[in-house]
Amino acid sequence: MMRFLRWTAAVAAGLLLAGCGGSSGDDGNGHEGKGAASAPPSTPRSTDAQPPTALPSSLTSQRLDWQRCKATGNSAAPSDAWRCATLKVPLDWSEPGGRTIGLALIRARATGGDRVGSLLFNFGGPGGSGVSTMPYYEPSVATLHERYDLVSWDPRGVGASEGVRCRGDREIQAAETVDATPDTPAEEKAYFQDAADFGKGCQKAAGPLLAHVSTTDTARDMDLMRQVLGDAELHYFGISYGTELGGVYAHLFPKKVGRLVLDAVVDPAADTVGHAENQARGFQRALDDYLKSTGQDAGQGSRHIADLLTRIDAKPLPTSSGRKLTQTLAVTGIILPLYSESSWPRLTSALKSAEKGDGSQLLALADEYNDRDASGHYGTMSHSQRVISCLDDKQRPALAETKRRLAEFERISPVFGDFLAWDTAGWCHGWPVPGQYDTPDVSAPGAAPILLVGNTGDPATPYEGARRMADELGRGVGVELTWKGEGHGAYGSGSDCVDSTVDAYLLKGTVPKDGKVCS
């Protein structure tokens, strides 16, 4: 089973995990949040609107005990500038006075004067650990760090925040042999059985938490975080899936929106099938650009790669590790370097090696994507991604429906189409809890302007998503900035135009003209 992560893979690749110690207690900020005075809450529009029940003071008045972050696993602790704490949040937001769970937070105080407030980061996924990523991402946002406390967290069900592990390492490796594009009734049965087994494992591991890890739950966590950190408004930088999370927050709390940047924007109007079609177009577009950069005809080069994958499906390639490179692992290995143009040479080398019968390089790329280390231990990001997205997504496309769509998906992308088509049927097959919506509501009338950054060469979140997010947020809220570049995301990717525009918005409140283009 596979799904192309809505995650900043260029940031994630090679990151070391740094864990959090400490517990709830003293805030430790030494700052009062700057920004506009609090506004009354918006009028609830639907069942996903702000609960009318007031939050208990045990939540809103909790003080965070910021302690030195601890090392985790083989990773060293981050520098002394970083502190970690645990925030208490309700397990079930419909019962805010009931059982609580702990969310792991990490923070580094602003390095300069004239502090704006806290700047929360979500790096995507869903399922990405902000606690492990934030210290490594700090050099990319050093200018922002001068005036903001940099804050991130592990969302519920992720990492140190009640992280869910649905399978052990041996089971994960065994599942890699399941064909993600089944060709026979036996392969179909194995594919769907694997999906159902994974869901059962998640249910056993997560227990009651499985029904409370939605994007809406996390958006509510963010607003409690804002209050406890002492900020009148939420200042936020969301990347990839983090843009969907930011949109949901803006819908729930439009009057609490401060300066929000959404980079690599997920299309909020796309349902399960629409999102898969978007990614098929996006990854095929990125592959075409890669092939053109090597002097190949995009169409001919794609057919050549598709033929290679067909041969690997029939006969997996040997590797230096002794493991076999299956078709599914080969596609995963092709996907990873498309997230960043700087990784394209690795793709060239891996494809040449595979053509010669050696799958070692593609397998190494797939292992990076799947968060497998040299000892054979797998991370849990994909587990968290699945428990969150399957609670969000209501749609469960049936086998017959998927088969009817196969030809259209393959037309969109001869390399990735069939994988993404089958994924729509298998990803949440037999999931133990129902999904919540077809598409998220991100309408945010009355919210302050939100900066949306789209990249024309983005494979995972095609740039059309930025305009659709602007439309869904509502008139006068979404402000679109386009970069004509390559890779997943735009900020910090080499465009002075993008970086300076985002910095001016976050540091000075300067809103660019809607539709600005950086080439």
C-alpha positions in Angstrom: 0.0 0.0 0.0 1.3 3.4 -0.9 0.3 7.0 -0.9 2.3 10.0 -2.1 2.8 12.0 1.0 1.6 15.5 1.2 4.8 16.4 2.9 7.9 18.5 2.4 10.1 15.5 1.5 13.0 17.8 0.7 12.9 18.9 4.4 12.2 15.4 5.8 14.8 13.4 4.0 17.7 12.7 6.3 16.3 14.5 9.3 17.3 13.2 12.7 14.6 12.8 15.3 14.9 15.0 18.4 12.4 14.3 21.1 10.7 16.3 23.8 11.0 16.1 27.5 9.0 18.0 30.1 5.4 18.2 31.0 2.6 20.7 31.4 3.3 23.7 33.6 5.0 27.1 33.4 4.6 29.0 30.1 8.2 30.2 30.2 7.6 32.7 27.5 8.4 35.9 29.3 6.4 37.6 26.6 2.9 38.9 26.0 1.5 38.2 22.5 1.5 41.2 20.2 -1.3 41.7 17.7 -4.8 42.9 17.3 -7.2 42.7 20.3 -9.3 39.6 20.6 -12.5 39.6 18.5 -15.7 37.7 19.3 -15.9 34.2 18.0 -17.5 33.8 14.6 -21.1 32.5 14.4 -21.1 28.7 14.0 -22.0 27.6 10.5 -22.3 23.9 10.8 -21.4 20.9 12.9 -17.7 21.6 12.4 -18.0 25.1 13.8 -16.6 26.2 17.1 -18.2 24.2 20.0 -20.3 26.4 22.2 -19.0 24.8 25.4 -16.5 27.1 27.1 -13.1 25.5 27.7 -12.1 24.8 31.3 -9.5 27.0 32.9 -7.4 23.8 33.5 -6.8 24.0 29.7 -6.7 27.7 28.9 -4.7 28.7 32.0 -2.2 25.8 31.9 1.5 26.9 32.1 4.0 25.0 30.0 7.1 23.6 31.6 9.8 24.3 29.0 12.7 22.0 29.5 15.8 21.1 27.5 14.8 18.8 24.6 16.0 15.2 25.0 17.7 13.0 22.5 15.7 10.3 20.9 17.0 7.0 19.4 20.2 7.7 17.5 19.6 11.4 17.2 21.3 14.0 19.4 19.2 16.6 21.2 18.9 20.0 19.4 21.0 22.9 20.6 20.3 24.6 23.9 18.3 27.3 22.1 15.4 24.8 21.9 13.0 23.9 24.6 10.3 21.3 24.7 7.1 21.0 26.7 3.8 19.2 26.7 0.4 20.8 26.1 -2.8 19.2 27.5 -5.7 19.0 25.1 -9.0 17.2 25.2 -9.1 13.8 23.7 -12.6 14.6 22.5 -13.2 18.2 21.7 -17.0 17.7 22.2 -16.1 17.0 25.8 -13.5 19.5 26.7 -13.7 18.8 30.4 -13.1 15.1 29.9 -9.9 13.0 29.3 -6.9 14.8 28.1 -3.9 13.8 26.0 -0.5 15.4 25.7 1.0 17.2 22.7 4.7 17.5 22.3 5.8 21.1 21.6 9.2 22.6 20.7 10.1 26.3 20.7 13.1 28.7 20.3 12.6 32.2 21.4 13.0 35.2 19.0 16.7 36.1 18.5 16.2 39.8 18.0 14.0 42.7 19.3 10.6 44.0 18.3 9.0 40.6 18.7 5.8 39.9 16.7 4.8 36.8 18.6 4.9 33.0 18.1 5.0 31.6 14.6 3.6 28.0 14.5 4.9 25.6 11.8 3.3 22.5 10.4 5.5 20.7 7.8 2.8 18.5 6.3 2.1 14.8 5.9 -0.3 14.5 7.5 1.9 12.8 10.1 5.0 14.8 9.9 6.8 15.5 13.3 7.2 19.2 13.9 9.3 18.5 17.0 12.0 16.7 15.0 11.8 18.9 11.9 11.8 22.4 13.4 15.4 22.7 14.5 16.7 21.5 11.2 14.4 23.9 9.3 15.5 26.9 11.4 18.3 28.0 9.1 15.8 28.4 6.3 13.7 30.8 8.4 16.5 32.6 10.3 15.2 36.0 9.2 11.8 35.2 10.6 13.4 33.9 13.8 14.7 37.3 14.6 11.2 38.5 15.4 9.2 35.4 16.1 9.4 32.6 18.6 9.6 29.5 16.3 7.1 26.9 17.5 6.1 23.5 16.2 4.5 20.4 17.6 3.7 16.8 16.9 0.0 16.7 16.1 -2.2 14.2 17.9 -1.4 10.7 16.7 2.1 11.7 15.6 5.5 11.0 17.1 5.7 12.1 20.7 2.0 13.1 20.8 0.4 9.7 21.3 2.0 8.5 18.0 0.4 5.5 16.4 2.4 2.5 15.2 0.1 0.1 13.4 2.6 -2.5 12.4 6.0 -3.8 13.4 9.1 -3.7 11.1 8.8 -7.3 9.9 5.1 -6.8 9.0 5.9 -3.5 7.1 8.7 -5.2 5.1 6.4 -8.2 4.3 3.7 -5.8 3.1 6.1 -4.3 0.6 5.7 -7.4 -1.5 2.0 -6.7 -1.9 1.3 -5.5 -5.4 -0.2 -2.0 -5.3 -1.5 -2.4 -8.8 -3.0 -5.9 -8.7 -3.4 -7.7 -12.0 -5.2 -10.9 -10.9 -8.0 -11.8 -8.5 -5.4 -13.3 -6.1 -3.4 -10.0 -6.1 -6.6 -8.0 -5.6 -7.6 -10.1 -2.6 -4.1 -9.7 -1.1 -4.2 -6.0 -1.7 -7.5 -5.4 0.1 -6.7 -7.9 2.9 -3.5 -6.0 3.6 -5.4 -2.7 3.8 -8.0 -4.2 6.2 -5.3 -5.7 8.3 -3.5 -2.4 8.6 -6.7 -0.7 9.8 -7.1 -3.4 12.5 -3.6 -2.9 13.6 -4.2 0.9 13.9 -7.4 0.3 15.9 -5.6 -2.0 18.3 -2.7 0.5 18.7 -4.7 3.7 19.0 -7.8 2.6 20.8 -10.2 5.6 21.4 -7.7 8.0 19.9 -8.4 6.6 16.4 -11.7 8.6 16.3 -10.1 11.9 17.4 -7.1 12.6 15.2 -8.8 14.6 12.5 -7.6 17.8 10.9 -10.5 19.5 12.7 -9.3 18.2 16.0 -5.8 19.5 15.3 -7.1 22.9 14.2 -8.8 23.2 17.6 -5.6 22.1 19.3 -3.8 25.0 17.5 -6.2 27.6 18.9 -5.7 26.3 22.4 -1.9 26.4 21.7 -2.3 30.0 20.6 -4.1 30.9 23.9 -1.6 29.2 26.1 1.4 30.8 24.3 -0.2 34.2 25.0 -0.9 35.3 21.4 -4.0 37.3 20.6 -3.9 36.0 17.0 -2.4 32.9 15.3 0.6 33.5 13.2 1.2 30.3 11.2 3.4 28.8 8.4 1.8 25.7 6.9 3.5 23.6 4.2 1.8 20.9 2.0 -0.9 19.2 4.2 -0.2 22.0 6.6 -2.0 24.3 4.2 -5.2 22.3 4.5 -4.8 22.4 8.3 -4.4 26.2 8.1 -7.5 26.6 5.9 -9.6 24.5 8.4 -8.2 26.7 11.2 -9.2 29.9 9.4 -12.7 28.5 8.9 -13.2 27.6 12.5 -11.5 30.7 13.9 -11.6 33.5 11.3 -11.3 36.3 13.8 -8.2 34.8 15.3 -6.3 34.7 12.0 -3.1 36.8 12.2 -0.5 36.3 9.5 -0.9 32.9 7.8 1.4 31.6 5.0 0.3 28.5 3.2 3.0 27.1 0.9 2.5 24.1 -1.5 -1.2 24.4 -1.3 -3.5 21.4 -1.2 -6.7 21.8 -3.3 -9.5 21.9 -0.7 -12.2 21.4 -3.3 -10.8 18.0 -4.4 -12.3 14.8 -2.9 -10.4 11.5 -2.6 -10.5 10.8 -6.3 -9.9 14.4 -7.3 -6.8 14.6 -5.1 -5.4 11.4 -6.6 -6.0 12.9 -10.1 -4.3 16.1 -9.1 -1.3 14.2 -7.9 -1.2 12.1 -11.0 -1.0 15.3 -13.1 1.5 16.9 -10.7 3.9 14.0 -10.6 3.6 13.4 -14.3 4.3 17.1 -14.9 7.4 17.0 -12.7 8.6 13.8 -14.5 8.1 15.4 -17.9 10.1 18.4 -16.7 12.8 16.1 -15.4 12.9 14.1 -18.7 13.1 17.3 -20.8 16.0 18.5 -18.6 18.0 15.4 -19.7 17.2 16.0 -23.4 14.6 13.3 -23.7 11.1 13.6 -25.2 8.7 13.6 -22.3 6.2 11.2 -23.9 8.8 8.7 -25.1 10.7 8.9 -21.8 7.5 8.2 -19.8 6.7 5.2 -21.9 10.2 3.9 -21.4 9.9 4.2 -17.6 6.4 2.6 -17.7 7.8 -0.3 -19.7 10.6 -0.7 -17.1 8.0 -0.8 -14.3 6.0 -3.5 -16.2 9.2 -5.6 -16.4 9.9 -5.1 -12.7 6.3 -6.1 -11.9 6.9 -9.4 -13.7 10.4 -10.0 -12.3 11.5 -7.8 -9.3 15.1 -6.7 -9.5 17.9 -7.9 -7.3 19.7 -5.4 -5.0 22.9 -5.3 -3.1 21.0 -5.7 0.2 19.5 -9.0 -0.8 16.0 -7.6 -0.9 14.1 -7.4 -4.1 13.0 -4.2 -5.8 9.3 -4.6 -6.5 7.3 -2.5 -8.9 5.7 -0.6 -6.0 9.1 0.1 -4.4 10.4 1.2 -7.8 7.6 3.8 -8.2 8.3 5.0 -4.7 12.0 5.4 -5.6 11.1 7.4 -8.6 8.7 9.6 -6.7 11.2 10.8 -4.0 13.7 12.7 -6.2 10.8 14.5 -8.0 10.1 16.4 -4.8 13.3 18.5 -5.3 15.1 19.5 -8.5 18.4 19.1 -6.8 17.7 15.3 -6.5 17.1 14.8 -10.2 20.7 13.5 -10.8 20.0 10.7 -8.3 17.0 9.7 -10.4 19.1 9.6 -13.5 21.6 7.3 -11.9 19.0 5.1 -10.3 17.1 4.6 -13.6 20.3 3.8 -15.5 21.2 1.2 -12.9 17.7 -0.4 -13.0 17.9 -0.6 -16.8 21.0 -2.7 -16.3 19.2 -5.0 -13.9 20.3 -3.6 -10.5 17.6 -2.2 -8.3 19.8 -1.0 -5.5 19.7 2.7 -6.1 15.9 2.8 -6.6 15.5 0.7 -3.4 17.6 3.2 -1.5 15.5 6.0 -2.6 12.3 4.1 -1.7 13.7 3.4 1.8 14.4 7.1 2.3 10.8 7.8 1.3 9.5 5.0 3.5 11.6 6.2 6.5 13.5 2.9 6.7 17.0 3.1 8.3 20.0 0.8 7.7 19.0 -1.6 10.5 15.6 -2.2 8.9 13.6 0.0 11.4 10.7 2.0 9.9 9.4 5.3 11.1 5.7 5.8 11.7 4.9 8.9 9.6 3.0 6.8 7.1 1.0 5.2 9.9 0.0 8.6 11.3 -0.8 9.9 7.8 -3.2 7.1 7.2 -5.1 7.3 10.5 -5.5 11.1 10.0 -6.5 11.0 6.4 -8.9 8.1 6.8 -10.7 9.9 9.6 -10.9 13.0 7.5 -12.0 11.5 4.2 -15.5 10.1 4.0 -15.2 8.6 0.5 -14.4 4.9 0.2 -14.4 4.2 -3.6 -15.3 0.6 -4.4 -13.3 -1.8 -6.5 -15.7 -1.6 -9.5 -15.6 2.2 -9.4 -11.8 2.2 -9.3 -11.6 -0.2 -12.3 -13.8 2.1 -14.3 -11.4 5.0 -13.6 -8.2 3.1 -14.4 -8.0 4.1 -18.1 -8.5 7.8 -17.2 -5.8 7.7 -14.6 -3.4 6.0 -17.0 -4.2 8.7 -19.6 -3.3 11.4 -17.1 -0.1 9.7 -16.2 1.3 6.5 -17.8 3.8 6.1 -15.0 1.9 7.0 -11.8 -1.8 6.8 -12.9 -2.6 3.2 -12.1 -0.9 3.4 -8.7 -2.9 6.4 -7.6 -6.1 5.0 -9.0 -5.8 1.8 -7.0 -4.8 3.8 -3.9 -8.2 5.5 -3.9 -9.8 2.1 -3.3 -7.2 0.5 -1.0 -6.0 3.3 1.3 -9.0 3.4 3.6 -10.5 0.0 2.7 -12.2 -1.5 5.7 -11.2 1.4 8.0 -12.6 0.9 11.5 -14.0 4.4 11.9 -16.0 6.5 9.4 -14.6 9.6 7.7 -15.9 13.0 8.4 -16.2 14.9 5.1 -15.9 14.7 1.3 -13.9 17.9 1.3 -12.8 20.2 4.1 -14.7 23.5 4.7 -12.1 26.3 4.5 -14.4 29.3 4.0 -13.3 32.1 6.3 -15.3 35.2 5.8 -14.0 38.1 7.8 -10.5 36.6 8.2 -7.4 38.7 7.6 -5.6 38.2 4.3 -3.9 34.8 4.0 -0.8 34.4 1.7 -1.0 31.3 -0.6 2.2 30.3 -2.3 1.9 28.0 -5.4 4.8 26.5 -7.4 4.1 25.7 -11.1 6.4 22.6 -10.9 5.1 21.2 -7.7 4.5 17.4 -8.0 2.6 16.6 -4.8 0.4 19.7 -4.5 -0.1 21.0 -8.1 -0.1 24.8 -8.3 -3.7 25.0 -9.3 -4.5 24.2 -5.7 -3.5 27.7 -4.6 -6.2 29.4 -6.7 -8.8 26.9 -5.5 -7.9 27.6 -1.9 -8.2 31.3 -2.6 -11.7 30.7 -4.1 -12.7 28.6 -1.1 -11.4 30.9 1.6 -13.6 33.7 0.1 -13.3 37.1 -1.4 -10.6 39.3 0.0 -9.0 36.5 2.2 -6.8 34.4 0.0 -3.9 36.2 -1.7 -2.1 34.1 -4.4 1.7 34.2 -5.0 3.0 32.0 -7.8 6.6 30.8 -8.4 7.6 29.4 -11.7 9.9 26.7 -10.2 10.3 23.0 -9.6 9.9 20.9 -6.5 7.5 20.7 -3.6 7.1 24.1 -2.0 8.5 27.5 -2.9 9.8 29.3 0.2 13.5 28.7 0.8 13.9 27.1 -2.6 16.1 29.7 -4.3 13.7 32.4 -5.2 14.6 35.8 -3.7 11.3 37.1 -5.0 9.3 34.5 -3.1 11.4 34.7 0.1 11.3 38.5 0.3 7.5 38.6 -0.4 6.8 36.1 2.3 9.2 37.8 4.8 7.6 41.2 4.2 4.2 39.7 4.8 5.2 38.0 8.1 7.5 40.6 9.4 5.8 43.8 8.3 2.3 42.7 7.5 2.8 43.8 3.8 0.2 42.0 1.7 1.3 41.6 -1.9 -1.0 42.1 -4.9 -3.1 39.1 -5.5 -1.7 37.1 -8.5 1.9 38.2 -8.1 4.3 36.0 -10.1 7.9 35.2 -9.3 9.8 33.7 -12.3 
